[in-house]
Amino acid sequence: MQSYKRNVLWLTLIILLIVVGCREEPEKIVEPDPKVKKIVLPPDFVAEHIYSPSDNELGSWVAMTFDNQGRMITSDQFGSLYRVKLPPIGADSTVKPVIQKLDFPKVAGTKKDSADKTIGMGFAQGLLWAHNSLYVMVNHKANDEFAKGSGLYRLQDTDNDDQFDKITQLIALEGSGEHGPHSVVLGPDSTSIYVVAGNFTDLPRMNDYKLPPSWQRDNLFRMILDPQGHDADSYDKGGWIAKTDSVGAHWELISSGFRNPFDIAFNKEGELFTYDSDMEWDFGMPWYRPTRICHVTSGAEFGWRKGNDKWPSYYPDNLPALLNIGQGSPTNLLFAYNARFPEKYRNSLLAFDWSFGMIYRVQLDSKGASYQAKAEEFISGSPLALTDGEIGPDGALYFLTGGRKLESDLYRVYYKDFEKIDPNKTSGELAQASYLHKLRKQLEQYHRPSEPGTAAKLWPYLKYKDRFIRYAARIAIEHQPVDSWAHLALGENNVTALTEAMIALARTGTATLQADMLKKMATVDIGKLPLVMQQNLLRAYELIIARMGTPRMQDKQALIQRLGQLYPADNNALNQQLSKLLVAIDAEDVVEKTLPLLYTAKDDTTGRETVTQSSDLILRNPQYGLDIANMLAKMPPAQQIYFATVLSVAEKGWTSQLRENYFKWFYDAFGYKGGNSYIGFLDRARKRALQQVSKTQYAHYNKLSGDSLLSATGTSLAFDGEGPKGPGKNWKMEDALPVVEKDSGDRDFKRGAMLFAAIRCQSCHTVRGEGGSIGPDLTQLGTRFTMKDILESVIEPNKVISDQYASTVFTLKDGSSVLGRLKNEDEENYYVSQNPYAPQVLKQIPKKSVATSKIAEVSMMPPGTINVLSPSELKDLMAYLMSGGNAESDLFKPKKGK
């Protein structure tokens, strides 16, 4: 019996061992990388986080390229160059990239990085591997840390030891910073080098100019420079694009008139594109221009000018954008032809926005002599401060985040079935250049002084229906001697060709031609022309006056009579042009005609549509989004602002009642919310108008127009109390916590309350029933949290986000995403609030369009809120928060022994 029991036990044990041995190990739950989790991708795409330069104290990377061995070369915005050997796609997480800092010990005058902080090469915002060399666009003002100033450099390895030992400066550039020299790319001929620079970079002398070097303001609008001082360091020609050869021997200007394009890219047809920036401080102003994709043809001018002088896109002497994207900060631009992506994405232009963490996929289709474009979201993240990107040799998209010394990361995005895709194969033939594309390029060959008779040969193209053809022909004619074609201009009878000819003659001729030009133009009955032709002819009139001066009396009176019959029109653009012209030539009834429009004119979006609505951007970046939210809550009347600015210099036609009505308008206009420069622009126009009144009337109109509403500088509204005095500091937890925790003397309740309002905490939070409701009520803050907890929430707002105040990212089935606070839902729709200053405005999202949703990992509280505060001010603010706004709190009682 015992033997039987023993056998049974053994058998049971064996069975148990077999069962245990055969049991599968429980599947390990792998938490997604938080750096990847925040990224929204199209279906079937995968993102990998490869490396964090900032975590490894290697700075914030903003530029990249791949060398001839497939290695990535990158640059810290304020430091050295690095070479990166990347792990293959899908490699185990234990396989790390190999990072090599590029030193230059063999280069004369260059020291290896050491304790003296000398850097051999770096501070680059553009990198290019070409001609067995590394081209580096340095963006830096030379100093002891880094002796090389802004410019394009060529780095070579002359002894083939895989180390650069020769540095040659190809061109020195005057300008640095975020609007300094930027990217460098290889031309479509695989020989030439193209560079792009922002509007704080002076255009150096060129060997040749595709765009004739005859820049002027060309605006009768009286200039008002940016009131915040932004324009002080910018150059009149704006940002520019130039071309050179591999050794930098010959330089040619391609285009100018940009604000601050960071990158450029060529399509397969060899056509050039850029992504120009906006001026966010101009929000709400009639001259605001959103970020935009531009087709950069030979000799193209894009009309950026300082302050309020920017040209509308419909002016015929500049080219329009292909696509207005919206608010943002453009960085990288690339065509994805070499990506191992589905064809839809491969045949796209990818445009990076740093501010709101978006990569747009732009589809371009031939239209006339240019293209038409449409865009959609490709990749996004909140936050995702995109800097540079490239398609790697493996067909994946690599991109960097960082800039401005922010946290920097290197990512890779690839299609999950990339091995099945051959980027060299397409489902159809490559679209051939249209006849008009070819014609435009033929005309562009004459963007240089050419043989006699060229102007006459090209003249017929001035009347082409296609705007890009007319533009190319006019620029070609402007390159030819004026004497060879002035008679053609004055003898032209076709209105379209005549308009282009008058623009060309105004830009290149002398004032002695003005009378004949006006006489010729008077033969055109402008009132019977279509809208676009009216706009173009009015622009020609403006250029004739701007370039050649006020016409003689008889010509001026005839022009007043001719244009006065058209004003006011039923079109905003025409009214802008007509009001400006009539004021410039002293029409006595222009004030009387314009004052009613000052109160009644309504804005329209014709020609100003954008890919992204402003409300969709608010929650993607609190630092910039709250300014947009504030503006959208009470939008300024842009058309009325235009008339107010035009009338500020009108000298004739005023009555006491007209002046009363004019100055009253300003008082109300100061109540609207615009960009940072909105108040300043209005006040500059107001003060200019006050110069036209008598000394005895000045005080009355000054008060009537809202002087009491303004701060002493006139760039903001007066604040009821003092603002922070600073000096501020980039506060970190390790710095701030010791300051606020130690015995720090008596604290000032009134100053704490003032600071709570001054740094806009009160806009979102309530204390004792006063303030906004966007964020949590802070009245009981000190009873539930420690000083450390409160400080951490202020300095690191994204670390912990309450579900009650969190936003949700809705990823839609079309690949786009919507970010907002979910306020309600029914069987068919979600209803989200996107504007914290107008929470009642809800966006409706059909549930059937939503693929996934998740809680966003970005707080509405902007980072750096307390960085304007001095240590003493920080203590007062924290005491106010800990007390819950209680002036009787022990925190504000005098310390013992004092």
JOKA-V901797 format. One record per helix or strand of 3 or more residues. SS is the DSSP state (h for helix, s for strand). FROM is the first residue (numbers start at 1). LEN is the number of residues. Records with the same first field share a line. If there is no record, write none. Layout:
# JOKA-V901797
SS = FROM-LEN  FROM-LEN
This chain:
# JOKA-V901797
h = 2-21  34-4  54-3  230-4  280-3  343-4  418-3  435-10  454-10  467-12  482-3  486-5  495-14  511-11  526-3  531-18  553-12  572-13  590-11  614-3  618-3  622-12  638-10  656-14  678-13  695-10  707-3  733-9  749-10  761-4  781-4  787-9  803-3  847-3  865-4  871-13  890-3
s = 45-7  61-6  72-5  80-6  98-4  124-7  133-6  151-6  166-7  181-6  193-5  239-6  252-7  264-3  272-5  291-6  323-4  330-6  349-5  358-10  370-12  386-6  397-5  409-7  808-5  817-9  829-5  842-5  850-6
